[in-house]
């Protein structure tokens, strides 16, 4: 994340690009909703989509009231751990306020979209089995206690990972990807596996929906990464090109593994591989050259195609592979900065292959480990507290019936309410789940 000198005043080109980027990143959350919605069974598709959409509303309110000030306010105490509450409720920020060459109100909104999708990503780890009200409460608390501090560490000028450790993360490999992956693992372990995990085939109900969601995510990712240059400039162009390159090699890498291992290259594999490549290039798109981007994406596609099976080996039910894709690819992309970073891109820091030695790799690894441990521990604590107060896991009867009908009184087929054809709906859903398309 580049914060330019604000003394030059407003730049309309930079502002226009960041306005567009903000809209692109916000679109990623509805895209994620479709991506996740297509991956679950028919009886919980609307609940899955709702978990993403409600995250937009909850995180927005939390961010504007206190989150932005804590993440990007002046550092409290000089330790680089958290910002001050000088801008509580966005107080003191006017249309004339600038961050770099863009309005601070726009910068705050751009950063808000990052917080939204990070929270929404976690929902994939606990698909089909979480109480909706508990998810809403979790999202609010998690944003303040986990996302906000990590964002300050990495993105704020006084954050300790950025300014003291010297680790690089251009667009959120630690803040978004490692953060959501470690948090998703914590909740998956807390809630336990879905009923029938390892015994029943839990196939995605709509692969076209998965691919549509993946396409929207890919489209929005250009705003995510290139927008993090905070300007319409060469760095934005380089980040955009690196993003495209890594997404493509991630897709190809996953398909090559599938073809060699299983004999078939699948549509789900193509979508997952593209996302893995895009995740990995997120932290490194402003640090590596085009060759580095191609290798980063390929590494993520290949490794993540194996990593998604770890949940079966270790017995944790990460329903939609938040750990196997986002956490693993986030680690790959962040750590490989220490290998492929070029001084041309970073303005000074070089990776191992460009004469920089092992020092930067160590810094990148420390950043990953600290964020992962912090996110896991605090998320588990938040989840445990919510579970004790209001219960986090949905009742077994609701899980078996399907959360769409049990929680939202509607199904993907119609807008009927409870009490009007409930038994018929349940029967249709049960048969539909049995006949879901093969993975």
N, C-alpha and C positions, 0 to 999 in steps of 0.2 A: 504494500500500500504506500503510494508516494504522496507526501504532503509538501507541496511546493511553497515557496516563500510567498506570504500573503501581501507583501508590500506592493506588488505589481498591480493589484486591484483585480476586479472581475474580468474574466475572459469569457466572452460569449460563446466561442467555439467549444471550450472546455465544458461550459455549463450545458450547452445543448447535448454534447455527447453523454454527460453524466445523467441528464434527464432521461435520455433514451436507455442508458444502461440500467438505471433504476427500474424502469418499466420492464426491461428484459429479465432482470433478476426476480422481480415479483412474479412474473409469469412462470418461473421455474416451480413455484410451489403448487399451482394448479397442475402443471405438468407432472410433478411428483405424485400428486393425488391420482392422476390417471395411471401413471406407471405402477404405483403400489396397488391401486384399485384393480388393475388387470391381473396382478400376480396372486391375489387372494381368491378364495372360493366365492361362489355367487352369494352365499348367505351372509357375507360380511363386507361386500364391496362398498356399499354406501357408508358404512361405519369407517372403513379405511379412508375413503375420500374425505369424510367429515373431519377426521383427525387432522388432516392437513389444512383444511379450510378454517377450522376453528383456531388453529395455530396462528393464522394471519391476523385474526382479530385480537387474540389474547396477547401475543407478543407485541403487537403495535401499541396497545394501551400501556403495557409495562415499560416498553422502550421509551415512549414519549414522557411518561411520568417520572421515571428515575433511571432507566437503563442507559440512555445516551449519556447522561451526565456522569454516571459512574464509570462508563467505558471510556469516554473521550474528554471528560472534564479534566481540569488541572490535577496532576498527580497529588494524591494525599500522602504527605509525609516524606515524599522523595524516595520511597522504596520501589516504586514501579508496580505496585500491587493492585491499586484501585484508584479511580478518580474521585473528585469531590462532588458534592451535590449542589454546586453553584447554579446549575441549570435545571433544577428540579422543575418538572412540568414545562421544560424548554424555556424557563425564565431567562431573560436577558439576551435572548437570541432573536434578532430582527431580520427582516428581508435584506438589510444592508450588511449583516454580519457575514464575514468570509472565512472559509477554510481553504487555504491555498488560493486558487483562482476561481473558486466556485462558492455559491452561497452556502453558509453553514446549514441552513434548513434543508438544502438538497443533499449535502453530505450526510446529514443525520438520517435522512430518509433512505439513501443508498445503503448505509450501514444497517438500517432497520431490516431491509430485505434479506440481508445475510443472516441476521438473527432469526428471522421467520423460518427460512428453509432449514436451518440447522436444527431447530426444535422439531419441525415436521419430519425430518429424516429419521429421528429416533423412533417414531411410531412404527416403522417397518419391523423393528426388532420384537415388538409385542403385539403384532397383528392377531386378530381373532379372539383376544382373551382379556382385554383391559376394559375396565369401567370407563365410560365416556366422561362422566363428571370428574373422576379421579385424574384422567388425562388432562382435562382443562386446568385443574389445580396444579398438577405437576408442571405443566408448561409454563405457568406464571412464575412459580418458585424457581424452577430450573433456569429460566432465562436470567433471573437476578443473581442467583448464587453460583451458577456455573458458566453460562455463556458470557455474561458481562465481565467478570474478572479476567477470563482468558482473552477476550477481545482487547481489554486494556493492556495485558501483558505483551501482546503481539502487535497490535495495530496502533496503539496510542504512542505518540512521540516519547513519552516518559516511561513506557512499559518496560519491564525488566528483561523480557526475552528479546525485545528489539534493541533497546539502548544499552543494556548491561551485558547480556549474554552475547549478543551479536548474531543470533540465528536469523535466517532469512525465511520469510513466508509472504509471498507477494499477494495472494488472494484468499488464503484461509485453509491451507492444508492442516494446520493444527487447530485453528479456531473453529473451523467447520467440520472437517472430515474426521480427524483423530478424536475430536471432542464428541461428535455425535456417535462415532463408533464405540468408544469406551463407555459412553452413557447408555447406548443401546444394549451393550453386553451386560451392564449392571442391572438393567431392568429385566432383561431376559432371564437372568439367573434368579432375580427376586421373584418374578411371577411364575417361574417354572414353565415347562413345555406345554404346548397345546394338547388337548385331549386327542389321543391317537397318534401323537408324534412318533415317528419311526415305524408305526404299524399301518398307518393309512397313507394312501397317496394323496398329498395335498397339492394338487396341480393348479396352476393359474387358470382362471376361468376365461380370460380373454387375452390372447397374445396380441391381436391387433391393438388393443387398448394399451398394452405394455409398450409396443413400438411407437404408438402415438405419443405417449408420455415421454419416452426416451427422446423422441425427436424434439419435443418442446423443451426438454431439459438441455439438449445440445444447443438449440437456438438461444436459450437464455444464458447459457454458459459464456457466450461471447461478451455479454454485459457483465457477468460475474468476474471474468478474468481481465478482459481489455478495459472494462470500466474502472478497475482498480488502479489504473494509471492516473485516474482523476483528471484526465485531459485528452484532448484530441491530438495525439502526438505520436512520435515514432515508437515509444514504448507500448502504447496501446495497440499499434499495428503489429508489433512483434508478439505481444501476448495473444492477440487474436489468431495469428498464424500458428503459433505454437499450440494453441488450444485445438485448432482444427487438426493439426498433424497428429497430436497425441490421441485424440478421440478415434482417429482412423486406425492407427496402429494398435490401439487397445482392442478395437473391434476385431481386427485381423488376427491378433495374437490369441484371443479367446477362441475364435473359430478354428484356428489351426490346432489348438489343443483338443477341442471337441472332435474334430475330424479324425485326428490320430488316436484319441482315446476311445471314442464312442462310435466312430464310423459315420457320424452325422454332424453337419454344421447347422445349428438351430437358430430360429428367430430370437428366442429368449437369450441365447448366447451372444448374438449380435448386439442386442440392446444392452446386456450386462457388460460386455467387453467395451463398448463405446463409453458407458458411464465410468467404468474403471479407469480408462485412459484419461477421461476428462477430470476425474477426481485427482489422479496423480499429477497432472500438469498444473493443477490449481495453485499449489505453493510455488512451483518452479517456473511458471510461464514468464516471469520477469527476470529470471536468473540464467536460463540455459538458452543455447542457440538452437537452430532448427534440428540439427542432428541429435542434440541432447533430448529435445522434445519427442522425436521419433522413438528413441530408445526408452525414455521414461514411460511413454504410452504402451509400448510393446511389453515392457517388463510388467506393468500393471495388469494388462490383459492376460498374460500367461500365468502369473502368480495367482491372481484372483480367481481364475478358472479352477484352480485347485483349492484355494482357500475356502470357497463356499461349502466344501464338503467337511470342513473341520468340525462344524456343529454336530454332525453325526458321530464323528470320532470321539469328541469330548462330551457329548450329551447335553449341550445347551441349545435351546430352540430359538435361534435368531431367525425369525420367520421369513423375512424377505432379504436376508443377507446384508444387513447394515454393517456387521463386523467384517464379513468376508470380502465385501467390495469397498465400502467407504473407509473403514479403519485401515485395512491392509493397503489399499491404494494410496491413502493419505500418508501413511508411513513411508511407502516407497517413494512417492513424489517429494516428500520433505527431506528425507535422508539423502536422496540422490542429488540434491542441490550441492552437497559437499563433494560430489564426484564430477558433475557436469557444469557447474556454474562458470560463466566466463566474465572476465573483467569488463568486456564490452557491454554486457547486459547490466551488470551490477554496479558499474562505476568504480570497481576496485577489488571486490572479493572474487577470488578464483577457486575453482574446485580442484580436486586431485588430478584430473586429466589435463588441466590447464595450468599446471605449475603451482597450485595453491597448497599442496600438502594435505595432511589429514586433519588439520585443526578445525576447518569448517564442518567437516563430517561429524566431529565430536559435538560441536555446538548444536547441530541439527538434531542429533540423537538425544541430547539432553532435553531440548525443547519438546520433542515427541514424548519422551518418558514422563516428564513433569506434567504435561497436559493430560496424558492418558491416565496417570495415577490420580491426579486431582479430579478429573471428570468422573472416573469410575467410583471413587470413594464418596464424593459428595452426592453424586446421583443416587447411589445405593442408599445413602442416608435419607435423602429426600423421599425416595420411593418407599422406604421402610416406614417413615413417619406418616406418609399419606395412607399407607396400607393399614396402619394401626388406627388412624382416625376415622377413615371412611371406607377402607377396603379398596384395593387396587385391582384385583382380579375379578372379572365378571363371574357370576354364579355358573356352575357347570351346566345347568339347564339352559341358560341364555346362550352359552357357548355352543351347545349342541344344536339348539334351534337356529342360531345365527343372530349376530348382534344387530343386523339391519332391522329385523322384525322385533326382537326383544327390547332394543334400546330406542330405536327411532320410529317404530311402528310403521315401517314402509319397507319395500323391497325394490330391487333393481328392475322388477317387472312392472310395477305400478305404484300408485300413491295411496293405496288402501291404508286404513287405520286399524289399530287393534280392535277386535270385536267384529270386524267385517271380513270374513273369509280367512281368519287366522290359521285354522287347521289346513285349509286348502293351500295357503301360501307355504306353510311349513312342509307340506308334502311335495310341492313343486320344487322347493329349494333343496330338499333332501335328494330327490332324483337328479336335479341339475348338478349337484356336487359330485355325485357318483359318475357322471358322464362328462366331467371336465376334460378339456383337451390334454393330451400327453405333454409332459415337460420336455 
